[in-house]
Amino acid sequence: MGKVKPEHEWKFKCANTGKALKRKKRYYRNGKYYITKAAWQAQVKKDAEAAKAKEAEAPAAENK
């Protein structure tokens, strides 16, 4: 017998929130789908802060 798909398996999920997208939204940015423009902007901000923290951490590690 073949595999049975789960009833609520969604193909597209928001890259920031993880919520299922019931239909393709127009917030497709950088190869990922987002539920709203605000979710996309929040992800961009979070990525920028992570990069800044990593950049600040690197010189501190070199001084030791």
TIMI-2910 file (N, C-alpha, C, CB; in pm, 1 decimal, decimal comma, always signed):
<rs>
+----------+----------+----------+----------+----------+----------+----------+----------+----------+----------+----------+----------+------+
!      n_x !      n_y !      n_z !     ca_x !     ca_y !     ca_z !      c_x !      c_y !      c_z !     cb_x !     cb_y !     cb_z ! resn !
+----------+----------+----------+----------+----------+----------+----------+----------+----------+----------+----------+----------+------+
!    +82,4 !   -118,2 !     +0,0 !     +0,0 !     +0,0 !     +0,0 !    +86,9 !   +124,6 !     +0,0 !    -93,8 !     -0,2 !   +119,8 !  Met !
!    +34,3 !   +231,2 !    -56,1 !   +108,6 !   +356,5 !    -64,3 !    +99,5 !   +436,1 !    +63,9 !    +58,2 !   +439,8 !   -179,3 !  Gly !
!   +181,2 !   +537,7 !    +70,9 !   +179,8 !   +624,9 !   +188,5 !    +54,7 !   +711,4 !   +187,2 !   +306,6 !   +713,3 !   +193,1 !  Lys !
!     +3,4 !   +737,5 !   +304,4 !   -112,3 !   +825,1 !   +318,8 !    -61,8 !   +959,1 !   +369,4 !   -220,0 !   +764,1 !   +415,7 !  Val !
!    -96,5 !  +1066,2 !   +298,9 !    -53,1 !  +1199,4 !   +339,3 !   -135,0 !  +1246,0 !   +459,9 !    -66,8 !  +1299,5 !   +221,8 !  Lys !
!    -71,2 !  +1315,7 !   +553,0 !   -146,7 !  +1374,8 !   +664,0 !   -249,8 !  +1473,0 !   +609,1 !    -51,5 !  +1446,0 !   +764,4 !  Pro !
!   -358,8 !  +1487,0 !   +681,3 !   -468,8 !  +1570,2 !   +633,7 !   -432,0 !  +1717,8 !   +622,7 !   -586,8 !  +1555,0 !   +725,0 !  Glu !
!   -350,5 !  +1767,3 !   +715,9 !   -320,1 !  +1910,6 !   +718,1 !   -173,3 !  +1938,3 !   +686,7 !   -355,6 !  +1969,5 !   +854,0 !  His !
!   -119,7 !  +1873,2 !   +588,0 !    +18,4 !  +1898,6 !   +548,2 !    +17,8 !  +2007,0 !   +441,3 !    +87,8 !  +1768,1 !   +495,9 !  Glu !
!    +80,9 !  +2120,0 !   +473,1 !    +83,8 !  +2232,4 !   +381,0 !   +219,2 !  +2237,7 !   +312,8 !    +53,9 !  +2364,9 !   +454,2 !  Trp !
!   +216,6 !  +2271,1 !   +187,4 !   +339,9 !  +2278,9 !   +110,8 !   +418,4 !  +2405,2 !   +145,1 !   +309,5 !  +2274,7 !    -38,5 !  Lys !
!   +347,8 !  +2513,6 !   +170,1 !   +413,3 !  +2640,8 !   +194,6 !   +392,4 !  +2684,2 !   +338,8 !   +361,1 !  +2747,7 !    +98,4 !  Phe !
!   +502,3 !  +2721,9 !   +403,4 !   +496,3 !  +2773,9 !   +539,6 !   +573,9 !  +2904,2 !   +544,4 !   +552,9 !  +2671,2 !   +642,3 !  Lys !
!   +530,5 !  +2992,3 !   +633,6 !   +598,8 !  +3119,9 !   +652,5 !   +737,7 !  +3092,7 !   +708,3 !   +518,0 !  +3213,9 !   +747,2 !  Cys !
!   +839,1 !  +3152,8 !   +648,5 !   +977,6 !  +3132,0 !   +691,3 !  +1003,8 !  +3193,8 !   +828,6 !  +1074,2 !  +3190,9 !   +588,2 !  Ala !
!   +927,1 !  +3293,6 !   +867,3 !   +948,1 !  +3360,8 !   +995,4 !   +864,6 !  +3296,7 !  +1105,9 !   +914,1 !  +3509,4 !   +983,5 !  Asn !
!   +734,7 !  +3280,6 !  +1083,1 !   +645,2 !  +3233,6 !  +1188,4 !   +621,9 !  +3083,6 !  +1184,6 !   +513,8 !  +3304,3 !  +1178,4 !  Thr !
!   +638,8 !  +3021,5 !  +1068,6 !   +614,0 !  +2878,3 !  +1055,5 !   +468,4 !  +2844,5 !  +1032,4 !   +661,9 !  +2807,5 !  +1177,2 !  Gly !
!   +382,7 !  +2944,8 !  +1020,1 !   +240,4 !  +2919,7 !   +996,6 !   +219,2 !  +2870,5 !   +854,3 !   +157,0 !  +3047,1 !  +1022,4 !  Lys !
!   +122,3 !  +2783,5 !   +837,6 !    +91,8 !  +2729,3 !   +706,3 !    +22,5 !  +2834,1 !   +620,3 !     +4,4 !  +2604,1 !   +718,9 !  Ala !
!    +63,5 !  +2840,4 !   +495,1 !     +0,3 !  +2931,8 !   +399,9 !    -99,5 !  +2850,2 !   +319,7 !   +106,3 !  +3002,1 !   +306,0 !  Leu !
!   -224,4 !  +2885,8 !   +327,8 !   -327,7 !  +2809,2 !   +260,7 !   -331,0 !  +2835,7 !   +110,9 !   -461,7 !  +2840,2 !   +321,1 !  Lys !
!   -272,3 !  +2943,4 !    +71,7 !   -256,4 !  +2972,5 !    -70,5 !   -129,9 !  +3055,4 !    -85,2 !   -382,0 !  +3047,7 !   -129,5 !  Arg !
!    -76,0 !  +3055,1 !   -202,3 !    +46,3 !  +3131,9 !   -221,5 !    +18,1 !  +3279,6 !   -200,3 !   +105,0 !  +3107,6 !   -361,9 !  Lys !
!    +98,1 !  +3340,0 !   -118,1 !    +87,2 !  +3483,3 !    -93,4 !   +184,9 !  +3554,6 !   -185,4 !   +115,1 !  +3517,9 !    +56,5 !  Lys !
!   +174,1 !  +3684,0 !   -193,3 !   +266,0 !  +3756,4 !   -279,8 !   +392,3 !  +3797,6 !   -207,5 !   +198,6 !  +3877,6 !   -336,9 !  Arg !
!   +408,6 !  +3761,2 !    -82,2 !   +530,6 !  +3794,6 !     -9,8 !   +630,6 !  +3681,3 !    -23,2 !   +500,6 !  +3823,1 !   +138,6 !  Tyr !
!   +683,9 !  +3668,8 !   -140,7 !   +787,8 !  +3572,4 !   -173,4 !   +914,8 !  +3652,1 !   -190,8 !   +753,2 !  +3488,2 !   -302,2 !  Tyr !
!  +1003,5 !  +3642,2 !    -94,2 !  +1125,9 !  +3721,1 !    -97,4 !  +1245,5 !  +3630,3 !    -71,4 !  +1120,5 !  +3835,9 !     +6,4 !  Arg !
!  +1349,6 !  +3647,7 !   -149,2 !  +1476,1 !  +3576,1 !   -130,4 !  +1457,8 !  +3424,6 !   -123,8 !  +1544,0 !  +3624,2 !     -4,0 !  Asn !
!  +1366,7 !  +3372,8 !   -203,0 !  +1347,5 !  +3227,9 !   -210,2 !  +1262,8 !  +3170,2 !    -99,7 !  +1478,1 !  +3160,8 !   -209,0 !  Gly !
!  +1195,1 !  +3253,4 !    -21,3 !  +1112,7 !  +3205,8 !    +89,7 !   +977,1 !  +3274,2 !    +86,2 !  +1182,5 !  +3231,3 !   +225,0 !  Lys !
!   +877,0 !  +3207,0 !   +143,2 !   +742,4 !  +3263,0 !   +152,1 !   +719,7 !  +3319,1 !   +292,0 !   +635,5 !  +3155,9 !   +118,1 !  Tyr !
!   +649,9 !  +3432,2 !   +298,0 !   +615,1 !  +3495,2 !   +425,2 !   +465,8 !  +3520,5 !   +427,0 !   +694,2 !  +3627,6 !   +446,7 !  Tyr !
!   +407,4 !  +3517,0 !   +548,0 !   +263,8 !  +3530,8 !   +562,2 !   +218,4 !  +3674,8 !   +534,4 !   +220,9 !  +3487,8 !   +702,2 !  Ile !
!   +299,0 !  +3772,0 !   +575,5 !   +269,6 !  +3913,6 !   +550,0 !   +400,3 !  +3988,2 !   +526,8 !   +190,1 !  +3977,0 !   +668,7 !  Thr !
!   +386,0 !  +4111,5 !   +484,5 !   +503,8 !  +4195,5 !   +465,0 !   +571,9 !  +4222,0 !   +599,0 !   +465,3 !  +4328,6 !   +396,5 !  Lys !
!   +493,1 !  +4235,3 !   +705,3 !   +548,6 !  +4258,9 !   +838,2 !   +632,9 !  +4140,4 !   +884,5 !   +436,3 !  +4285,9 !   +938,6 !  Ala !
!   +590,4 !  +4019,4 !   +853,0 !   +667,1 !  +3899,5 !   +889,4 !   +799,6 !  +3898,0 !   +814,3 !   +586,2 !  +3770,5 !   +858,9 !  Ala !
!   +798,7 !  +3938,0 !   +688,8 !   +921,4 !  +3944,8 !   +609,3 !  +1017,6 !  +4047,3 !   +668,2 !   +889,2 !  +3979,9 !   +462,9 !  Trp !
!   +964,8 !  +4166,6 !   +702,9 !  +1049,3 !  +4271,4 !   +757,9 !  +1106,3 !  +4231,0 !   +894,1 !   +970,4 !  +4401,4 !   +770,2 !  Gln !
!  +1027,8 !  +4159,0 !   +973,9 !  +1076,0 !  +4111,1 !  +1103,3 !  +1190,6 !  +4012,0 !  +1084,4 !   +961,4 !  +4045,8 !  +1182,7 !  Ala !
!  +1180,7 !  +3926,5 !   +984,0 !  +1286,7 !  +3828,8 !   +956,7 !  +1414,0 !  +3899,5 !   +909,7 !  +1240,1 !  +3726,4 !   +850,5 !  Gln !
!  +1399,7 !  +4000,2 !   +826,5 !  +1515,5 !  +4077,0 !   +779,0 !  +1584,8 !  +4143,6 !   +897,0 !  +1472,5 !  +4183,4 !   +674,4 !  Val !
!  +1506,3 !  +4201,4 !   +987,1 !  +1562,2 !  +4267,9 !  +1104,8 !  +1632,7 !  +4166,5 !  +1195,4 !  +1451,2 !  +4341,6 !  +1182,9 !  Lys !
!  +1571,3 !  +4050,6 !  +1214,3 !  +1630,3 !  +3946,6 !  +1298,4 !  +1761,5 !  +3896,0 !  +1238,8 !  +1532,1 !  +3830,1 !  +1316,3 !  Lys !
!  +1765,5 !  +3879,0 !  +1107,6 !  +1888,0 !  +3835,0 !  +1039,9 !  +1998,8 !  +3939,0 !  +1053,2 !  +1860,1 !  +3806,9 !   +891,6 !  Asp !
!  +1963,6 !  +4066,6 !  +1041,3 !  +2062,0 !  +4173,9 !  +1052,9 !  +2119,8 !  +4180,0 !  +1193,7 !  +1999,0 !  +4308,3 !  +1016,0 !  Ala !
!  +2034,7 !  +4162,9 !  +1294,6 !  +2082,1 !  +4164,4 !  +1433,4 !  +2173,2 !  +4045,0 !  +1460,2 !  +1963,0 !  +4163,6 !  +1531,4 !  Glu !
!  +2140,3 !  +3929,7 !  +1405,5 !  +2222,9 !  +3809,8 !  +1424,3 !  +2360,0 !  +3829,2 !  +1359,0 !  +2152,2 !  +3684,8 !  +1365,2 !  Ala !
!  +2361,7 !  +3888,9 !  +1241,0 !  +2488,4 !  +3913,6 !  +1171,3 !  +2573,3 !  +4013,9 !  +1248,9 !  +2462,5 !  +3965,2 !  +1028,1 !  Ala !
!  +2507,3 !  +4115,8 !  +1304,0 !  +2579,0 !  +4217,2 !  +1380,6 !  +2637,0 !  +4155,5 !  +1508,2 !  +2485,4 !  +4335,7 !  +1415,2 !  Lys !
!  +2563,2 !  +4068,1 !  +1574,2 !  +2610,7 !  +4003,1 !  +1696,2 !  +2727,7 !  +3910,1 !  +1665,1 !  +2496,5 !  +3924,7 !  +1763,8 !  Ala !
!  +2718,5 !  +3840,0 !  +1554,2 !  +2826,4 !  +3749,6 !  +1514,2 !  +2952,4 !  +3828,4 !  +1480,2 !  +2783,2 !  +3663,5 !  +1394,0 !  Lys !
!  +2933,5 !  +3941,9 !  +1415,3 !  +3045,7 !  +4027,9 !  +1377,7 !  +3113,3 !  +4085,8 !  +1502,7 !  +2997,5 !  +4141,8 !  +1284,8 !  Glu !
!  +3034,4 !  +4122,1 !  +1601,4 !  +3089,3 !  +4177,1 !  +1725,5 !  +3160,2 !  +4068,7 !  +1805,8 !  +2977,9 !  +4241,5 !  +1810,1 !  Ala !
!  +3114,7 !  +3947,2 !  +1795,1 !  +3173,3 !  +3835,4 !  +1868,1 !  +3309,0 !  +3793,2 !  +1811,2 !  +3078,1 !  +3717,5 !  +1866,4 !  Glu !
!  +3326,4 !  +3805,3 !  +1682,2 !  +3450,3 !  +3760,6 !  +1616,3 !  +3574,2 !  +3836,2 !  +1666,2 !  +3437,8 !  +3778,0 !  +1465,1 !  Ala !
!  +3575,0 !  +3969,1 !  +1672,8 !  +3694,6 !  +4039,1 !  +1722,4 !  +3724,5 !  +4005,9 !  +1870,0 !  +3676,5 !  +4191,1 !  +1706,0 !  Pro !
!  +3622,0 !  +3983,3 !  +1948,9 !  +3642,5 !  +3949,7 !  +2089,3 !  +3714,3 !  +3815,5 !  +2101,7 !  +3508,0 !  +3945,9 !  +2164,3 !  Ala !
!  +3684,0 !  +3723,0 !  +2014,2 !  +3748,1 !  +3591,5 !  +2016,3 !  +3894,6 !  +3601,8 !  +1971,5 !  +3671,1 !  +3492,8 !  +1925,5 !  Ala !
!  +3926,7 !  +3695,0 !  +1882,9 !  +4063,3 !  +3711,0 !  +1834,4 !  +4153,7 !  +3770,8 !  +1941,2 !  +4065,2 !  +3798,3 !  +1709,8 !  Glu !
!  +4100,6 !  +3851,8 !  +2030,9 !  +4180,7 !  +3917,3 !  +2134,2 !  +4223,8 !  +3823,3 !  +2245,6 !  +4103,7 !  +4031,4 !  +2193,0 !  Asn !
!  +4158,3 !  +3709,7 !  +2258,5 !  +4191,5 !  +3615,9 !  +2366,7 !  +4315,7 !  +3539,4 !  +2341,8 !  +4081,3 !  +3520,8 !  +2388,6 !  Lys !
+----------+----------+----------+----------+----------+----------+----------+----------+----------+----------+----------+----------+------+
</rs>
